[in-house]
Amino acid sequence: MNGQSRTEAIKQKLRLVGKSQEHADDDIFSSLYLEWSTMASSCPLMAAALGPVSNLFSITALAEPWVIELMDGQFDRFRPDNVRTIVLNAISLAFGVLANVSLLANFTGRVKYSLSQAISITSFYIASILLLALVGDGYRVYSSLGRANADLQFSQGYWSAVITAVLYFLCGFVLTWNLVGHLRGHYPASFILTSSQRSLMLQILCIIIWLAGGGGLFAGIQDWSYGDAVYFCIVTLLTIGFGDFQPTNDLSRALVLPYALIGVIILGLVVVNVRSLVLVSSREKKSLNRVERVRLRNLQHMQLERTDEESFNLMQKIHKSAKKRDMLANLGLSTIMFLIFWFLSALVFSKIEGWSYFIGFYFCSTSILTIGYGQFVPTLPGSKAFFVLWSLVGVPLLTMLIVSMRDTVIATIVHVAQKLGDVMLKNTSSNLTTEPSQKVSTDLESQKPEEPLSDARNNEMQNFNAYDNYGSGHGNDIFAREMLLVDAIQGIVMDIGVNPGKKYSYKEWNTLAKIVETRFDWLGANSPIRFPVDEPALFLRLYWNSLKDHLRNKRVQMGMSQQPNVDMFESSAETSKINKTVDTILWATGQESC
């Protein structure tokens, strides 16, 4: 492909990027932007997480009869379910599995979005309706029998069916809302998920399969009901260890060791992915939304003239303020969600088991902290079924709370502790705890005026001054520009190796603008710092493109038609984590890759 056709292809690509960016500009500061953008990823993720959990409870509902016969208030035997209950229960499970398989096929790109949504939504609703009909009929029949005969009680199978019906309906509902957002044109016909979100769904599926398989295994070995065996597995994997269910023979004791070890590893992977999901999911969208609204507000009320440096500092301040407010908002939301879950679950356990509210709260606290004294444990079928659901929901909620506290409460405590340590040790520890990256950083703003710059940056600034002073000296001008670009690239490569997340000062951005012969509008729509961007990678790309243009022009001036062989940058640049905004910035500043 010749140079002109390559340039036109890249410009066409950047036009498409710019068009999508322009559409995002229309929506990013709207009141509904966060709601719809969050729904685009949260709805399928919630359905994919709750779907396998629903299947676990559905298996319990099918494997365990719904009514228990008691003898002197103790379990005697199960009353067999009628054929209609078993058949409809099995059909409901089949529809639930079909819905999850269709959803998984969509995530992997094997089934189109519209077809997958139709299958999943319809199947979830059918499965829920079938179970709701069975649960209602069972409650009507057996509750009337229970009034005449106090020796009957609903089993974990029945209460699992109740939970399953609610979860199936919830899965269908969130997928319906996701489909509504697509039909209204808020996002394309696909699930907008990151690789970590897809990994999380597969790990949730693995932990559910592990629980379901373990339930069947220990139910057979220990002669427990399937519901009790699943309850034993969840208590084991969460390392609570109530002690109300224990392996009683050598075979089960031998199997529980590898089962618990592998299960804890899988659960740990789920927790790690939940943590990364919290860090990158809605926080970025909220921050972008807040930054965009504040930026536009400043543009609309620019009565006072600002210098270029003041505009740069204001944009940086907007980003820092938005990040801080979003971290506090996430902490508040996580705290409220966890407290509601904590207090309501204590109320549910106290009502089912007949405990006081304090005992219910005490039980939930010792269980979520995996203390497991065993003083109070679920003894009724309803409380055991609810405990399984409570455990599966409580782990991610607690993880979200801890992650939200990391950058706020925990960071503040660590900062205060370091300050106190410096004071008590007369600041001797501050020299010992200096990060290596801070010692060798090439950041201009982190160095004191009397400290020398790095060799690369010294050369860069000296060459820049020389280049500025050459004026009309054509040969010297070409040589100075080449040396300036090479030294600048050397400094940026050093930054990428030492501090890849570095944020450059106004002086460094201004130097970049002069070298690549462009001008940045810091508060405008084409501002290079409008959105979070990998600044060292962006600097490297802009410097490299400028060097390619310079070498190409030099060859043209020398009468050589062929372009220099400098395409090795394109392969490395595409692998770096550069924000899509970079392409728009390059297009706006005339620095597109060719």
C-alpha positions in Angstrom: 0.0 0.0 0.0 1.5 3.4 -1.0 1.8 6.4 1.3 -1.3 8.2 -0.1 -3.6 5.2 0.2 -2.4 4.4 3.7 -3.0 8.0 4.7 -6.5 8.0 3.3 -7.3 4.7 5.1 -6.1 6.0 8.4 -8.0 9.3 8.0 -11.2 7.3 7.2 -10.6 5.3 10.4 -10.1 8.4 12.4 -13.2 9.9 10.9 -15.2 6.9 12.2 -13.5 7.3 15.6 -14.2 11.0 15.6 -17.9 10.3 14.7 -18.3 7.9 17.6 -16.5 10.4 19.9 -18.8 13.1 18.7 -21.8 11.0 19.6 -20.3 10.3 23.0 -19.8 14.1 23.4 -23.6 14.5 23.0 -24.4 12.0 25.7 -21.5 12.0 28.2 -22.8 15.0 30.2 -26.5 14.2 29.9 -28.5 13.2 32.9 -29.2 9.7 31.5 -25.7 9.0 30.4 -24.6 7.2 33.5 -27.8 5.2 33.8 -27.7 3.8 30.3 -23.9 3.3 30.1 -24.0 1.4 33.4 -26.9 -0.6 32.3 -25.1 -1.7 29.1 -22.6 -3.6 31.3 -24.3 -4.2 34.6 -27.4 -5.8 33.4 -25.8 -8.7 31.4 -23.2 -9.1 34.2 -25.9 -9.4 36.9 -27.9 -11.9 34.8 -24.7 -13.9 34.1 -23.9 -13.9 37.9 -27.4 -14.8 39.1 -28.2 -17.3 36.4 -25.9 -20.0 37.6 -26.9 -19.3 41.2 -30.5 -19.8 40.1 -29.6 -23.2 38.5 -28.0 -24.3 41.8 -31.1 -23.6 43.8 -33.2 -25.1 41.0 -31.2 -28.4 41.2 -31.8 -28.4 44.9 -35.6 -27.9 44.3 -35.6 -30.9 41.9 -33.4 -33.2 43.9 -35.1 -32.8 47.3 -38.8 -33.4 48.0 -40.7 -30.4 49.1 -42.3 -31.7 52.3 -40.8 -33.2 55.4 -42.6 -35.5 57.8 -41.6 -34.9 61.5 -41.6 -37.3 64.4 -41.6 -35.6 67.8 -40.5 -32.4 66.1 -37.5 -34.1 64.5 -36.9 -35.1 60.9 -38.4 -38.5 60.1 -38.6 -38.7 56.3 -39.4 -36.9 53.1 -42.9 -37.1 51.6 -42.5 -37.9 47.9 -43.5 -35.2 45.4 -46.3 -35.9 42.9 -45.4 -36.5 39.2 -46.7 -33.1 38.1 -44.4 -31.3 40.5 -41.4 -33.3 39.4 -42.1 -32.9 35.7 -42.8 -29.1 35.8 -39.8 -28.7 38.1 -37.5 -30.5 35.6 -39.0 -28.4 32.7 -38.3 -25.2 34.7 -34.7 -26.3 35.3 -34.3 -27.1 31.6 -35.5 -23.6 30.6 -33.1 -22.1 33.2 -30.2 -24.0 31.8 -31.1 -23.0 28.3 -31.3 -19.3 29.2 -27.8 -19.5 30.8 -26.3 -21.4 27.8 -27.8 -18.8 25.4 -26.4 -16.0 27.5 -23.0 -17.6 27.6 -23.0 -18.2 23.9 -23.7 -14.5 23.4 -20.8 -13.5 25.6 -18.5 -15.7 23.5 -19.9 -14.3 20.2 -21.4 -17.6 19.0 -25.0 -16.4 19.0 -26.3 -13.0 17.8 -27.4 -10.5 20.4 -31.1 -10.4 19.3 -31.5 -14.2 19.1 -29.7 -14.7 22.4 -31.8 -12.1 24.2 -35.0 -13.6 22.9 -34.0 -17.1 24.0 -32.7 -16.0 27.4 -35.5 -13.6 28.4 -38.2 -16.0 27.3 -36.6 -19.0 29.0 -36.0 -17.1 32.3 -39.6 -15.9 32.4 -41.0 -19.3 31.6 -38.9 -21.0 34.2 -39.9 -18.5 36.8 -43.6 -18.7 36.0 -43.6 -22.5 36.2 -41.9 -22.5 39.6 -44.2 -19.7 40.9 -47.2 -21.8 39.9 -45.8 -24.9 41.6 -44.8 -23.0 44.8 -48.2 -21.4 45.1 -50.0 -24.7 44.6 -47.7 -26.4 47.0 -48.2 -23.8 49.6 -52.0 -24.0 49.2 -52.1 -27.8 49.5 -49.5 -28.5 52.2 -50.3 -25.4 54.3 -53.8 -26.7 54.7 -52.5 -30.1 55.6 -50.1 -28.5 58.0 -52.9 -26.9 59.9 -54.5 -30.3 60.4 -51.2 -32.1 60.9 -48.4 -30.2 62.7 -45.9 -32.9 61.8 -45.4 -31.6 58.2 -42.8 -29.0 57.2 -41.5 -27.5 54.0 -38.0 -28.7 53.1 -35.0 -26.9 51.6 -36.2 -28.1 48.2 -39.4 -26.0 48.6 -37.6 -22.9 49.8 -35.0 -23.3 47.1 -37.8 -23.3 44.6 -39.1 -20.0 46.0 -35.6 -18.5 45.8 -35.1 -19.9 42.2 -38.4 -18.4 41.0 -37.4 -14.9 42.3 -33.9 -15.1 40.8 -35.1 -16.3 37.4 -37.6 -13.4 37.3 -34.9 -11.0 38.2 -32.6 -12.3 35.5 -35.3 -11.9 32.9 -36.1 -8.4 34.1 -32.5 -7.1 33.9 -32.0 -8.6 30.4 -35.3 -7.0 29.4 -34.1 -3.6 30.5 -30.8 -4.2 28.7 -32.8 -4.9 25.5 -34.9 -1.7 26.0 -31.7 0.3 26.1 -30.5 -1.2 22.8 -33.9 -0.7 21.1 -33.8 3.0 22.2 -30.4 3.3 20.6 -28.3 3.9 23.7 -25.8 1.2 22.9 -25.1 -1.4 20.1 -26.4 -4.9 19.8 -23.8 -6.5 22.0 -23.0 -6.9 25.6 -20.4 -4.2 26.5 -18.1 -6.2 28.8 -14.4 -6.1 29.6 -12.2 -9.2 29.7 -12.2 -9.1 33.5 -16.0 -9.1 33.5 -16.1 -12.1 31.2 -13.5 -13.9 33.4 -15.6 -13.2 36.4 -18.7 -14.8 34.9 -16.8 -17.9 34.0 -15.4 -18.1 37.5 -18.8 -17.7 39.0 -20.0 -20.5 36.8 -17.1 -22.7 38.0 -17.8 -22.1 41.7 -21.5 -22.9 41.2 -20.6 -26.1 39.4 -18.1 -26.9 42.2 -20.9 -26.4 44.8 -23.4 -28.4 42.9 -21.0 -31.3 42.2 -19.8 -31.2 45.9 -23.4 -31.3 47.1 -24.1 -34.5 45.0 -20.8 -36.1 46.1 -21.2 -35.5 49.9 -25.0 -36.2 49.8 -24.2 -39.7 48.5 -21.2 -40.4 50.8 -22.7 -39.0 54.0 -26.4 -39.9 53.4 -27.4 -36.3 53.7 -30.2 -34.6 51.7 -28.9 -32.6 48.7 -29.8 -29.3 50.4 -27.9 -30.1 53.5 -24.9 -31.2 51.4 -24.9 -27.9 49.5 -25.1 -26.1 52.8 -22.1 -28.1 54.1 -20.1 -27.2 51.0 -20.8 -23.5 51.2 -19.9 -23.4 54.9 -16.7 -25.3 54.1 -15.6 -23.1 51.2 -16.2 -19.9 53.1 -14.0 -21.4 56.0 -16.8 -20.7 58.5 -16.9 -24.2 59.9 -20.0 -24.2 62.1 -19.5 -27.9 63.0 -23.2 -28.8 62.6 -22.3 -30.9 59.6 -19.1 -32.8 59.6 -17.5 -35.6 57.6 -18.1 -38.8 59.6 -16.1 -41.4 57.6 -12.6 -41.6 56.2 -13.7 -41.3 52.6 -15.5 -38.0 53.1 -12.6 -36.7 55.3 -10.1 -37.6 52.5 -12.3 -35.9 49.8 -13.1 -32.8 51.8 -9.4 -31.7 51.9 -8.8 -31.3 48.1 -12.4 -30.2 47.6 -12.0 -27.3 50.1 -8.6 -26.4 48.8 -9.6 -26.1 45.1 -12.9 -24.4 46.1 -11.1 -21.8 48.2 -8.8 -21.1 45.2 -11.7 -20.6 42.9 -13.5 -18.4 45.4 -10.3 -16.3 45.8 -10.2 -15.8 42.0 -13.8 -14.6 42.1 -13.0 -12.1 44.9 -10.0 -10.8 43.0 -12.1 -10.2 39.9 -14.8 -8.6 41.9 -12.1 -6.2 43.3 -10.8 -5.3 39.8 -14.4 -5.0 38.5 -15.2 -2.4 41.2 -12.0 -0.5 40.5 -12.7 -0.1 36.7 -16.4 -0.5 36.2 -18.6 2.5 37.0 -15.9 4.7 38.6 -14.4 5.7 35.2 -17.8 6.5 33.7 -18.8 8.6 36.6 -15.5 10.4 36.6 -15.8 11.1 32.9 -19.3 12.4 33.3 -18.4 14.6 36.2 -15.2 15.9 34.4 -17.2 16.7 31.3 -19.9 18.6 33.1 -17.4 20.7 35.1 -15.4 21.4 31.9 -18.5 22.6 30.0 -19.5 24.7 32.9 -16.2 26.4 32.9 -16.3 27.0 29.2 -19.8 28.6 29.5 -18.7 30.9 32.3 -15.3 32.1 31.1 -15.7 35.8 31.8 -12.2 36.0 33.0 -9.3 35.5 30.6 -7.1 32.6 31.6 -3.5 32.0 30.6 -2.7 28.8 28.8 -1.0 27.4 32.0 -4.0 28.4 34.1 -6.3 26.4 31.8 -4.0 23.4 32.0 -3.9 23.6 35.8 -7.7 24.0 35.9 -8.2 20.8 33.8 -5.9 18.9 36.0 -7.7 20.1 39.1 -11.0 19.1 37.6 -9.7 15.5 37.1 -8.4 15.3 40.7 -11.6 16.6 42.2 -13.8 14.3 40.1 -11.7 11.3 41.1 -11.8 12.1 44.8 -15.6 12.7 44.8 -16.2 9.5 42.9 -14.1 7.5 45.4 -16.2 8.9 48.3 -19.4 8.3 46.4 -18.4 4.6 45.8 -17.5 4.3 49.5 -20.9 5.7 50.5 -22.8 3.5 48.1 -20.9 0.3 49.1 -21.3 1.1 52.8 -25.1 1.7 52.5 -25.6 -1.5 50.4 -23.6 -3.6 52.8 -25.4 -2.2 55.9 -28.8 -2.8 54.4 -27.8 -6.3 53.5 -26.4 -6.9 57.0 -29.3 -5.5 59.0 -32.0 -7.1 56.8 -30.4 -10.5 56.7 -30.2 -10.4 60.5 -33.9 -9.7 60.6 -34.6 -12.6 58.2 -32.6 -15.1 60.3 -34.1 -13.9 63.5 -37.6 -14.3 62.2 -37.1 -17.8 60.7 -35.1 -19.2 63.6 -37.1 -17.5 66.3 -34.0 -15.6 67.6 -33.9 -12.1 69.0 -32.7 -9.5 66.6 -29.4 -9.2 68.5 -28.7 -12.9 68.1 -29.5 -12.7 64.4 -27.2 -9.7 64.0 -24.5 -11.6 66.1 -24.9 -14.6 63.9 -24.5 -12.6 60.6 -21.5 -10.8 62.0 -19.6 -13.9 63.1 -20.5 -15.7 59.8 -19.5 -12.9 57.4 -16.2 -12.6 59.3 -15.8 -16.4 59.0 -15.4 -16.7 62.8 -17.9 -19.5 63.0 -18.2 -20.2 66.7 -21.1 -22.6 66.1 -23.1 -21.2 69.0 -25.9 -20.3 66.7 -26.4 -22.1 63.4 -29.3 -22.4 60.9 -31.4 -25.4 61.9 -34.6 -25.0 59.9 -34.8 -25.8 56.1 -35.8 -22.2 55.2 -32.9 -20.6 57.1 -30.4 -23.1 55.5 -31.6 -22.3 52.0 -31.4 -18.6 52.8 -28.0 -19.0 54.3 -26.6 -20.4 51.0 -28.0 -17.4 49.1 -26.9 -15.0 51.8 -23.3 -16.3 51.6 -23.1 -16.1 47.8 -24.3 -12.4 47.9 -22.4 -11.4 51.0 -18.9 -12.2 49.7 -19.0 -9.8 46.7 -20.7 -7.1 48.8 -18.0 -7.3 51.5 -15.3 -7.3 48.8 -16.8 -4.2 47.2 -16.8 -2.4 50.6 -13.2 -3.3 51.3 -12.1 -2.2 47.9 -13.9 1.1 48.2 -12.3 1.7 51.6 -8.8 1.0 50.2 -8.4 4.4 48.5 -10.2 6.4 51.1 -10.3 5.2 54.7 -7.4 2.8 54.6 -5.3 5.2 52.5 -6.0 8.0 55.1 -5.0 5.7 58.0 -1.8 4.7 56.3 -1.0 8.3 55.5 -1.6 9.4 59.2 0.5 6.4 60.4 3.3 7.4 58.2 3.1 11.0 59.4 3.1 9.9 63.0 6.0 7.6 62.3 8.0 10.5 60.8 7.3 12.7 63.7 8.2 10.1 66.3 11.3 9.1 64.5 12.3 12.7 63.7 11.6 12.2 60.0 14.3 9.5 59.7 11.9 7.0 58.3 10.8 9.3 55.4 14.2 8.8 53.8 14.0 5.1 54.1 10.5 4.7 52.7 11.1 6.8 49.5 9.9 4.8 46.5 12.6 3.9 44.0 10.6 5.3 41.2 10.6 8.7 43.0 14.4 8.7 43.2 14.9 8.1 39.5 11.8 9.8 38.1 12.4 12.2 35.2 9.3 14.2 36.0 10.2 17.9 35.7 7.8 19.0 38.3 9.1 16.5 40.9 12.6 18.0 40.8 13.8 21.0 42.7 15.2 23.9 40.8 18.7 23.3 42.0 18.7 19.6 41.1 20.0 18.7 37.6 17.7 17.1 35.2 18.3 13.6 33.7 20.9 13.5 30.9 18.2 12.8 28.4 16.0 15.7 29.5 19.1 18.0 29.7 19.9 17.1 26.1 16.3 17.6 25.1 16.1 21.1 26.7 19.5 22.1 25.3 18.7 20.9 21.8 15.3 22.6 22.0 17.0 25.9 22.9 19.5 25.4 20.1 16.7 24.6 17.7 14.9 27.7 18.7 18.0 29.9 18.2 19.1 28.5 14.8 16.4 30.5 13.0 17.0 30.4 9.3 19.9 28.1 9.3 18.4 25.3 7.2 21.0 22.6 7.7 21.4 23.3 11.4 17.6 23.5 11.7 17.2 19.9 10.3 20.0 18.5 12.5 18.8 20.2 15.6 15.2 18.9 15.1 16.4 15.4 14.5 18.5 15.5 17.7 15.7 17.1 19.6 13.2 14.4 18.6 15.6 11.6 19.3 16.4 12.9 22.8 12.8 13.5 23.5 11.9 9.9 22.6 14.8 8.7 24.7 13.4 10.6 27.7 9.9 9.3 27.2 11.1 5.7 26.8 12.8 6.2 30.2 9.6 7.4 31.7 7.7 4.4 30.4 10.2 2.0 31.9 10.4 3.8 35.3 7.0 5.4 35.8 4.4 4.4 33.1 1.6 6.1 34.9 3.3 9.5 35.0 1.4 12.7 34.6 3.4 15.5 32.9 3.6 19.1 33.9 2.5 22.1 31.9 6.2 22.8 31.0 6.6 19.3 29.5 3.3 19.5 27.6 4.3 22.9 26.3 7.6 21.5 25.1 5.8 18.7 23.3 3.5 21.2 21.6 6.4 23.3 20.3 8.4 20.3 19.1 5.5 18.8 17.2 4.5 22.2 16.0 0.9 22.2 17.3 -1.2 23.9 20.0 -3.4 22.4 22.6 -6.7 23.8 23.8 -6.7 22.5 27.4 -10.4 23.1 28.1 -11.7 22.5 24.6 -13.3 19.4 23.1 -9.9 18.3 21.6 -7.9 18.7 24.8 -5.4 15.9 25.1 -6.2 15.7 28.9 -9.9 15.9 28.5 -10.2 12.1 29.2 -7.8 9.9 31.2 -5.0 8.9 28.9 -1.7 7.0 29.1 0.5 10.2 28.9 3.9 8.6 28.3 2.5 6.4 25.5 0.7 9.5 24.0 3.9 11.5 24.2 5.9 8.7 22.6 3.4 8.4 19.8 3.3 12.1 19.0 7.1 12.4 19.1 7.5 9.4 16.9 4.9 10.6 14.3 6.7 13.9 14.2 10.0 12.2 13.6 8.5 10.1 10.8 7.1 13.2 9.2 10.4 14.9 9.5 12.4 12.0 8.0 9.8 11.7 5.2 10.1 15.4 4.3 13.9 15.1 4.4 13.8 12.3 1.9 11.4 14.3 -0.3 13.8 17.2 -0.2 16.7 14.9 -1.1 14.8 13.6 -4.1 14.0 10.2 -2.6 10.4 9.0 -3.2 10.5 6.0 -0.8 9.4 6.4 2.8 11.8 5.6 5.6 11.4 2.2 7.2 10.1 3.4 10.6 6.9 1.3 10.7 8.1 -0.7 13.7 6.4 1.8 15.9 2.9 1.0 14.7 3.1 -2.6 15.9 4.3 -1.6 19.3 1.9 1.3 19.7 -1.2 -0.9 19.0 -0.2 -3.2 21.9 0.0 -0.4 24.4 -3.0 0.6 26.6 -3.7 3.9 24.9 -7.2 5.4 25.3 -9.3 5.6 22.1 -9.3 9.3 22.7 -5.7 9.3 21.5 -6.8 8.7 17.9 -9.2 11.6 18.1 -6.5 13.9 19.6 -4.1 12.9 16.8 -6.7 13.7 14.2 -7.5 17.0 15.8 -3.9 18.1 16.1 -2.9 16.8 12.7 -0.5 14.2 14.1 -2.2 11.1 12.6 -0.2 8.0 11.9 0.7 7.5 8.3 
